[in-house]
């Protein structure tokens, strides 16, 4: 794959409609990492910023003739903004964007404020709902707690029961789970399955070469996160029927057969996402706030700059370079087209910026090779060929 020379348009907009949260999760990348810019943000996005953002989305959609744009209502905790502001945001964007562009709306929430009234608003505007949950009560409440220390599991479970009712079920987009290798992987997965999610996103905790992930020394010989994920993969893959989609696994499988990834954590597709903060600042993805203060910032605002101008920002452009943005060691790696160098923020070091493999390099390589082996062994069984040997491995030689 060659470097990206023509920019890819913005197809995903993260709208930070509220900058504060009603939980105090120990691993939160917004509040618990080095970038503390949230402290200077307005609590809630104003109607004026919403209207300016709608104009920018509409202009970009027209100039690029975009068939679809995804708008993700986010925070902080977006439901703190209230149903009226959420309704205003969706109606304003819908009114501005040309009818030739389909709009998909999602909200990513901790679930605490999901109510029947809120879900009626979501139903009216077809806003899909993703909920953050880290497994059963013990696993979830290890990190996802209130400021006074109490766990959030019981309240979130009640909200999910409401979301799963027949009237609202079609709004349910899935569960987002941050991996903690101290939790039993199969127990976590089966706890998530008990809520019948259409999709599960398993997220690696944010870390980089300067600030390594939990229980994972940077460059160490172990693969604790791959080991954890492999146990979930085998449980998921070996089930007699597909119980849910796990985006990381299905994306790796698609890439192994020449398809596309549905997540920026793997693959070489250009990143097509911008974040709009409550004050109207245009930023890159929040994960960059775990590197150094200001890394996600662009200096641009929806009041003064177009999305095309944002595409020319060096940080945004770098995330669209594909193989050209990766470290030399990645270029010679046999799984580079699948791994894609991992999540951009996870490549960072104080010494040489993002010109490193992901801090999860060994984990990603082991997970990809395991999935490859499982897939090929299945194909060989179907065709009567012997199973893979070490010499046949994806990464051999």
Secondary structure, 3 states (H helix, E strand, C coil): CCCCCCCCCCCEEEEECECCCCCCCCCCCCCCCCCCHHHHCCCECCHHHHHHHHHHHHHHHHHHCCCEEEEEEECCCHHHHCHHHHHHHHHHHHHHCCCCCEEEEEEEECCCCCCHHHHHHHHHHCEEEEEECCCCHHHHHCCCECCCCCECHHHHHHHHHHHCCCCCHHHEEEEEEECCCCCCHHHHHHHHHCCCCCEEEEECCCCCCCCCCCCCCCCCCCCHHHHHHHHHHHHHHCCCCCCCEEHHHHHHHHHHCCCCCCCCCCCCCCCCEEEECCCCEEECCHHHHHCCCCCCEEEEECCCCCHHHHHCCHHHHHCCCHHHHCCHHHHCCCCHHHHCCCCHHHHCECCCECCCCCCCHHHHHHHHHHHHHHHHHHHHHHHCCCCCCHHHCCCCC
